[in-house]
Amino acid sequence: MIYKVSKTLGVVFQNSALDKPMSVKDNLRSRAALYGIYGKEFKNRLDELATMLDFKKLLNRKVGKLSGGQRRKIDIARALIHKPKILILDEPTTGLDPQTRKIIWNVMDDLREKENMTIFLTTHYMEEASDADYVVILDRGQIVARGTPVELKNEYTGDFITLYGPFDKEDLSRLYRILLLFQIILLMLAANLSSK
């Protein structure tokens, strides 16, 4: 039974689970072997993941020499090597550069849409949570809010704001960033109020 569950799950921990002295390819080969994936099947899956996550040039590099974003891509590949049905990620984009974050989110979207994969993830970034199908907000280990992003926004924020005066693109861009920050603050306040 445990073997069946482990074949169904892929997990990406907050801290990397890769062996730093080994190459990227050797790390993924050893993980694949745990699932009985060898030879041509491994090579094909490795090529597929390296293309999907954009790390073909890193295959022979030692994991200890990779940047944080590169290592995160390999951690995700490690979790996907056996084609799980469910993927669990613990803060997968924390500390990553915008380009790597975009690659990872594009991969997650493709996995959900094309492979019908169920994805659970934790994040402190509200803009990432807003792309989810369903959100659960925790405060000190307790559920303080749950629902679709639209339901949560409707419950805890307003959708309209009235502006007066002439605005150029730079003003609107600055205002947009301020409103995003305000939305995050409101969600955090709402979570704190509902926990009291």
KENU-879444 format. One record per residue (C-alpha): residue number from 1; residue in three letters; chain; x, y, z. Coordinates in steps of 0.001 Angstrom, whole numbers, plus 500000, padded with zeros to 6 digits. Each point is the difference from the previous one (the first is absolute). Example, Ala and Ser with C-alpha at 12.3 -4.5 7.8 and 13.67 -1.06 7.14 Angstrom:
<pt resi="1" resn="ALA" chain="A" X="512300" Y="495500" Z="507800"/>
<pt resi="2" resn="SER" chain="A" X="501370" Y="503440" Z="499340"/>
This chain:
<pt resi="1" resn="MET" chain="A" X="500000" Y="500000" Z="500000"/>
<pt resi="2" resn="ILE" chain="A" X="502774" Y="502471" Z="500891"/>
<pt resi="3" resn="TYR" chain="A" X="501696" Y="499294" Z="496662"/>
<pt resi="4" resn="LYS" chain="A" X="496764" Y="500811" Z="498126"/>
<pt resi="5" resn="VAL" chain="A" X="499627" Y="503291" Z="501872"/>
<pt resi="6" resn="SER" chain="A" X="503623" Y="500986" Z="499385"/>
<pt resi="7" resn="LYS" chain="A" X="499579" Y="499322" Z="496277"/>
<pt resi="8" resn="THR" chain="A" X="497005" Y="502334" Z="499996"/>
<pt resi="9" resn="LEU" chain="A" X="501697" Y="502881" Z="501846"/>
<pt resi="10" resn="GLY" chain="A" X="502780" Y="502372" Z="499035"/>
<pt resi="11" resn="VAL" chain="A" X="501351" Y="502295" Z="502727"/>
<pt resi="12" resn="VAL" chain="A" X="502160" Y="503125" Z="499772"/>
<pt resi="13" resn="PHE" chain="A" X="501257" Y="500991" Z="503428"/>
<pt resi="14" resn="GLN" chain="A" X="500782" Y="503590" Z="500988"/>
<pt resi="15" resn="ASN" chain="A" X="503653" Y="499027" Z="500413"/>
<pt resi="16" resn="SER" chain="A" X="501626" Y="498094" Z="497162"/>
<pt resi="17" resn="ALA" chain="A" X="500125" Y="496211" Z="500293"/>
<pt resi="18" resn="LEU" chain="A" X="502698" Y="499603" Z="497330"/>
<pt resi="19" resn="ASP" chain="A" X="503466" Y="498501" Z="500575"/>
<pt resi="20" resn="LYS" chain="A" X="502400" Y="502920" Z="499497"/>
<pt resi="21" resn="PRO" chain="A" X="503123" Y="497986" Z="499035"/>
<pt resi="22" resn="MET" chain="A" X="498115" Y="498181" Z="497207"/>
<pt resi="23" resn="SER" chain="A" X="499209" Y="501347" Z="496539"/>
<pt resi="24" resn="VAL" chain="A" X="496478" Y="501004" Z="499060"/>
<pt resi="25" resn="LYS" chain="A" X="499690" Y="496957" Z="497741"/>
<pt resi="26" resn="ASP" chain="A" X="501251" Y="497603" Z="502704"/>
<pt resi="27" resn="ASN" chain="A" X="497600" Y="501480" Z="502561"/>
<pt resi="28" resn="LEU" chain="A" X="497064" Y="499458" Z="497675"/>
<pt resi="29" resn="ARG" chain="A" X="501233" Y="496558" Z="498922"/>
<pt resi="30" resn="SER" chain="A" X="500196" Y="498800" Z="503625"/>
<pt resi="31" resn="ARG" chain="A" X="496506" Y="501351" Z="500700"/>
<pt resi="32" resn="ALA" chain="A" X="498598" Y="498381" Z="496857"/>
<pt resi="33" resn="ALA" chain="A" X="501521" Y="496660" Z="500997"/>
<pt resi="34" resn="LEU" chain="A" X="497882" Y="500027" Z="503169"/>
<pt resi="35" resn="TYR" chain="A" X="496956" Y="499859" Z="497721"/>
<pt resi="36" resn="GLY" chain="A" X="501407" Y="497371" Z="497639"/>
<pt resi="37" resn="ILE" chain="A" X="500755" Y="502518" Z="497261"/>
<pt resi="38" resn="TYR" chain="A" X="503204" Y="499074" Z="498125"/>
<pt resi="39" resn="GLY" chain="A" X="501677" Y="500126" Z="496605"/>
<pt resi="40" resn="LYS" chain="A" X="498068" Y="501472" Z="497110"/>
<pt resi="41" resn="GLU" chain="A" X="496961" Y="500747" Z="502157"/>
<pt resi="42" resn="PHE" chain="A" X="502215" Y="502065" Z="502338"/>
<pt resi="43" resn="LYS" chain="A" X="501736" Y="501759" Z="497100"/>
<pt resi="44" resn="ASN" chain="A" X="496665" Y="500949" Z="498426"/>
<pt resi="45" resn="ARG" chain="A" X="498565" Y="501278" Z="503287"/>
<pt resi="46" resn="LEU" chain="A" X="503206" Y="501918" Z="500771"/>
<pt resi="47" resn="ASP" chain="A" X="499896" Y="501680" Z="496567"/>
<pt resi="48" resn="GLU" chain="A" X="496334" Y="500854" Z="500497"/>
<pt resi="49" resn="LEU" chain="A" X="500593" Y="501565" Z="503444"/>
<pt resi="50" resn="ALA" chain="A" X="503190" Y="501807" Z="498933"/>
<pt resi="51" resn="THR" chain="A" X="498086" Y="501605" Z="497137"/>
<pt resi="52" resn="MET" chain="A" X="496933" Y="500764" Z="502114"/>
<pt resi="53" resn="LEU" chain="A" X="502013" Y="501622" Z="502821"/>
<pt resi="54" resn="ASP" chain="A" X="502792" Y="501395" Z="497811"/>
<pt resi="55" resn="PHE" chain="A" X="503041" Y="498296" Z="501550"/>
<pt resi="56" resn="LYS" chain="A" X="501567" Y="498026" Z="497113"/>
<pt resi="57" resn="LYS" chain="A" X="503295" Y="501893" Z="500359"/>
<pt resi="58" resn="LEU" chain="A" X="500224" Y="499037" Z="503677"/>
<pt resi="59" resn="LEU" chain="A" X="499777" Y="496208" Z="499728"/>
<pt resi="60" resn="ASN" chain="A" X="503702" Y="499340" Z="500638"/>
<pt resi="61" resn="ARG" chain="A" X="500483" Y="502755" Z="502581"/>
<pt resi="62" resn="LYS" chain="A" X="500302" Y="499108" Z="503678"/>
<pt resi="63" resn="VAL" chain="A" X="496925" Y="501058" Z="501960"/>
<pt resi="64" resn="GLY" chain="A" X="502187" Y="501830" Z="502536"/>
<pt resi="65" resn="LYS" chain="A" X="501089" Y="502395" Z="497220"/>
<pt resi="66" resn="LEU" chain="A" X="496448" Y="501003" Z="499023"/>
<pt resi="67" resn="SER" chain="A" X="498232" Y="503246" Z="500871"/>
<pt resi="68" resn="GLY" chain="A" X="496875" Y="499885" Z="502162"/>
<pt resi="69" resn="GLY" chain="A" X="497700" Y="500309" Z="496990"/>
<pt resi="70" resn="GLN" chain="A" X="501826" Y="497278" Z="498084"/>
<pt resi="71" resn="ARG" chain="A" X="499871" Y="497699" Z="503021"/>
<pt resi="72" resn="ARG" chain="A" X="496264" Y="500634" Z="500392"/>
<pt resi="73" resn="LYS" chain="A" X="499399" Y="498896" Z="496395"/>
<pt resi="74" resn="ILE" chain="A" X="501890" Y="496765" Z="500683"/>
<pt resi="75" resn="ASP" chain="A" X="498053" Y="499436" Z="503241"/>
<pt resi="76" resn="ILE" chain="A" X="496787" Y="500290" Z="497991"/>
<pt resi="77" resn="ALA" chain="A" X="501338" Y="497633" Z="497321"/>
<pt resi="78" resn="ARG" chain="A" X="500898" Y="497536" Z="502783"/>
<pt resi="79" resn="ALA" chain="A" X="496396" Y="500121" Z="501241"/>
<pt resi="80" resn="LEU" chain="A" X="498640" Y="499530" Z="496461"/>
<pt resi="81" resn="ILE" chain="A" X="502367" Y="497262" Z="498798"/>
<pt resi="82" resn="HIS" chain="A" X="497421" Y="497228" Z="500564"/>
<pt resi="83" resn="LYS" chain="A" X="496993" Y="501934" Z="498618"/>
<pt resi="84" resn="PRO" chain="A" X="498043" Y="500309" Z="503250"/>
<pt resi="85" resn="LYS" chain="A" X="496284" Y="500773" Z="500062"/>
<pt resi="86" resn="ILE" chain="A" X="500378" Y="502387" Z="502962"/>
<pt resi="87" resn="LEU" chain="A" X="502783" Y="502556" Z="500485"/>
<pt resi="88" resn="ILE" chain="A" X="500632" Y="501681" Z="503365"/>
<pt resi="89" resn="LEU" chain="A" X="502270" Y="503062" Z="500091"/>
<pt resi="90" resn="ASP" chain="A" X="501119" Y="501915" Z="503081"/>
<pt resi="91" resn="GLU" chain="A" X="500579" Y="503639" Z="499017"/>
<pt resi="92" resn="PRO" chain="A" X="501413" Y="499116" Z="496566"/>
<pt resi="93" resn="THR" chain="A" X="500784" Y="503547" Z="498869"/>
<pt resi="94" resn="THR" chain="A" X="501309" Y="501635" Z="503181"/>
<pt resi="95" resn="GLY" chain="A" X="503160" Y="501952" Z="499255"/>
<pt resi="96" resn="LEU" chain="A" X="500001" Y="499282" Z="496264"/>
<pt resi="97" resn="ASP" chain="A" X="500625" Y="502497" Z="497226"/>
<pt resi="98" resn="PRO" chain="A" X="496949" Y="501057" Z="497933"/>
<pt resi="99" resn="GLN" chain="A" X="501076" Y="497999" Z="496927"/>
<pt resi="100" resn="THR" chain="A" X="500318" Y="496732" Z="501950"/>
<pt resi="101" resn="ARG" chain="A" X="496713" Y="500667" Z="501813"/>
<pt resi="102" resn="LYS" chain="A" X="498284" Y="500431" Z="496625"/>
<pt resi="103" resn="ILE" chain="A" X="501475" Y="496737" Z="498659"/>
<pt resi="104" resn="ILE" chain="A" X="498861" Y="498109" Z="503092"/>
<pt resi="105" resn="TRP" chain="A" X="496478" Y="501435" Z="499842"/>
<pt resi="106" resn="ASN" chain="A" X="499712" Y="499214" Z="496288"/>
<pt resi="107" resn="VAL" chain="A" X="501023" Y="496412" Z="500748"/>
<pt resi="108" resn="MET" chain="A" X="497437" Y="499771" Z="502828"/>
<pt resi="109" resn="ASP" chain="A" X="497265" Y="501318" Z="497699"/>
<pt resi="110" resn="ASP" chain="A" X="500946" Y="497487" Z="497290"/>
<pt resi="111" resn="LEU" chain="A" X="499997" Y="497123" Z="502493"/>
<pt resi="112" resn="ARG" chain="A" X="496530" Y="500954" Z="501222"/>
<pt resi="113" resn="GLU" chain="A" X="498537" Y="500502" Z="496548"/>
<pt resi="114" resn="LYS" chain="A" X="501743" Y="497384" Z="497842"/>
<pt resi="115" resn="GLU" chain="A" X="500648" Y="497214" Z="502509"/>
<pt resi="116" resn="ASN" chain="A" X="497067" Y="500697" Z="502331"/>
<pt resi="117" resn="MET" chain="A" X="502403" Y="500048" Z="502944"/>
<pt resi="118" resn="THR" chain="A" X="498771" Y="501079" Z="503419"/>
<pt resi="119" resn="ILE" chain="A" X="502378" Y="502547" Z="501529"/>
<pt resi="120" resn="PHE" chain="A" X="500141" Y="501050" Z="503647"/>
<pt resi="121" resn="LEU" chain="A" X="502363" Y="502796" Z="500936"/>
<pt resi="122" resn="THR" chain="A" X="500769" Y="502364" Z="502811"/>
<pt resi="123" resn="THR" chain="A" X="500852" Y="503611" Z="499272"/>
<pt resi="124" resn="HIS" chain="A" X="500241" Y="503368" Z="501693"/>
<pt resi="125" resn="TYR" chain="A" X="499461" Y="501765" Z="496662"/>
<pt resi="126" resn="MET" chain="A" X="496360" Y="501027" Z="499585"/>
<pt resi="127" resn="GLU" chain="A" X="500412" Y="500538" Z="496251"/>
<pt resi="128" resn="GLU" chain="A" X="500941" Y="496305" Z="499723"/>
<pt resi="129" resn="ALA" chain="A" X="497097" Y="498913" Z="502177"/>
<pt resi="130" resn="SER" chain="A" X="497629" Y="501978" Z="497782"/>
<pt resi="131" resn="ASP" chain="A" X="500804" Y="497625" Z="497112"/>
<pt resi="132" resn="ALA" chain="A" X="498900" Y="496935" Z="501986"/>
<pt resi="133" resn="ASP" chain="A" X="496674" Y="498222" Z="499618"/>
<pt resi="134" resn="TYR" chain="A" X="499481" Y="499958" Z="503779"/>
<pt resi="135" resn="VAL" chain="A" X="501803" Y="501818" Z="502819"/>
<pt resi="136" resn="VAL" chain="A" X="500301" Y="499235" Z="503707"/>
<pt resi="137" resn="ILE" chain="A" X="501501" Y="502741" Z="502187"/>
<pt resi="138" resn="LEU" chain="A" X="501698" Y="498862" Z="503195"/>
<pt resi="139" resn="ASP" chain="A" X="500966" Y="502054" Z="503022"/>
<pt resi="140" resn="ARG" chain="A" X="502062" Y="498248" Z="502680"/>
<pt resi="141" resn="GLY" chain="A" X="498945" Y="496615" Z="498623"/>
<pt resi="142" resn="GLN" chain="A" X="496268" Y="500788" Z="500028"/>
<pt resi="143" resn="ILE" chain="A" X="497811" Y="500417" Z="496927"/>
<pt resi="144" resn="VAL" chain="A" X="498692" Y="503576" Z="500071"/>
<pt resi="145" resn="ALA" chain="A" X="498575" Y="500256" Z="496476"/>
<pt resi="146" resn="ARG" chain="A" X="499365" Y="497737" Z="497048"/>
<pt resi="147" resn="GLY" chain="A" X="498406" Y="500192" Z="496590"/>
<pt resi="148" resn="THR" chain="A" X="500738" Y="500828" Z="496405"/>
<pt resi="149" resn="PRO" chain="A" X="502141" Y="503097" Z="499441"/>
<pt resi="150" resn="VAL" chain="A" X="496927" Y="501865" Z="498733"/>
<pt resi="151" resn="GLU" chain="A" X="497948" Y="499002" Z="503059"/>
<pt resi="152" resn="LEU" chain="A" X="502760" Y="501154" Z="502355"/>
<pt resi="153" resn="LYS" chain="A" X="500486" Y="503281" Z="498139"/>
<pt resi="154" resn="ASN" chain="A" X="496251" Y="500661" Z="500063"/>
<pt resi="155" resn="GLU" chain="A" X="499795" Y="499248" Z="503705"/>
<pt resi="156" resn="TYR" chain="A" X="503049" Y="501950" Z="501161"/>
<pt resi="157" resn="THR" chain="A" X="500563" Y="502719" Z="497390"/>
<pt resi="158" resn="GLY" chain="A" X="498088" Y="502303" Z="497697"/>
<pt resi="159" resn="ASP" chain="A" X="500223" Y="499819" Z="496237"/>
<pt resi="160" resn="PHE" chain="A" X="499557" Y="503666" Z="499115"/>
<pt resi="161" resn="ILE" chain="A" X="501892" Y="503189" Z="500655"/>
<pt resi="162" resn="THR" chain="A" X="499166" Y="503436" Z="498613"/>
<pt resi="163" resn="LEU" chain="A" X="502878" Y="502215" Z="498850"/>
<pt resi="164" resn="TYR" chain="A" X="499856" Y="503695" Z="499174"/>
<pt resi="165" resn="GLY" chain="A" X="502562" Y="501983" Z="498067"/>
<pt resi="166" resn="PRO" chain="A" X="502300" Y="499518" Z="497025"/>
<pt resi="167" resn="PHE" chain="A" X="502259" Y="496925" Z="500160"/>
<pt resi="168" resn="ASP" chain="A" X="502784" Y="498876" Z="497702"/>
<pt resi="169" resn="LYS" chain="A" X="501191" Y="496399" Z="499571"/>
<pt resi="170" resn="GLU" chain="A" X="502697" Y="500389" Z="502647"/>
<pt resi="171" resn="ASP" chain="A" X="497458" Y="501277" Z="502563"/>
<pt resi="172" resn="LEU" chain="A" X="497658" Y="497104" Z="499233"/>
<pt resi="173" resn="SER" chain="A" X="502814" Y="497473" Z="500234"/>
<pt resi="174" resn="ARG" chain="A" X="501028" Y="501377" Z="503399"/>
<pt resi="175" resn="LEU" chain="A" X="496370" Y="499998" Z="501161"/>
<pt resi="176" resn="TYR" chain="A" X="499567" Y="496392" Z="498862"/>
<pt resi="177" resn="ARG" chain="A" X="502988" Y="498904" Z="502102"/>
<pt resi="178" resn="ILE" chain="A" X="498632" Y="501873" Z="503014"/>
<pt resi="179" resn="LEU" chain="A" X="496582" Y="498370" Z="499567"/>
<pt resi="180" resn="LEU" chain="A" X="501573" Y="496537" Z="499844"/>
<pt resi="181" resn="LEU" chain="A" X="501835" Y="500708" Z="503240"/>
<pt resi="182" resn="PHE" chain="A" X="496785" Y="501352" Z="501545"/>
<pt resi="183" resn="GLN" chain="A" X="498165" Y="496823" Z="498957"/>
<pt resi="184" resn="ILE" chain="A" X="502631" Y="497842" Z="501699"/>
<pt resi="185" resn="ILE" chain="A" X="499768" Y="502099" Z="503179"/>
<pt resi="186" resn="LEU" chain="A" X="496194" Y="499683" Z="500019"/>
<pt resi="187" resn="LEU" chain="A" X="500189" Y="496223" Z="499618"/>
<pt resi="188" resn="MET" chain="A" X="502501" Y="499777" Z="502846"/>
<pt resi="189" resn="LEU" chain="A" X="497853" Y="502263" Z="502220"/>
<pt resi="190" resn="ALA" chain="A" X="496899" Y="497988" Z="499185"/>
<pt resi="191" resn="ALA" chain="A" X="501836" Y="496796" Z="500866"/>
<pt resi="192" resn="ASN" chain="A" X="501138" Y="501473" Z="503330"/>
<pt resi="193" resn="LEU" chain="A" X="496525" Y="501323" Z="500871"/>
<pt resi="194" resn="SER" chain="A" X="498276" Y="496718" Z="499253"/>
<pt resi="195" resn="SER" chain="A" X="502486" Y="498113" Z="502193"/>
<pt resi="196" resn="LYS" chain="A" X="499081" Y="502079" Z="503083"/>
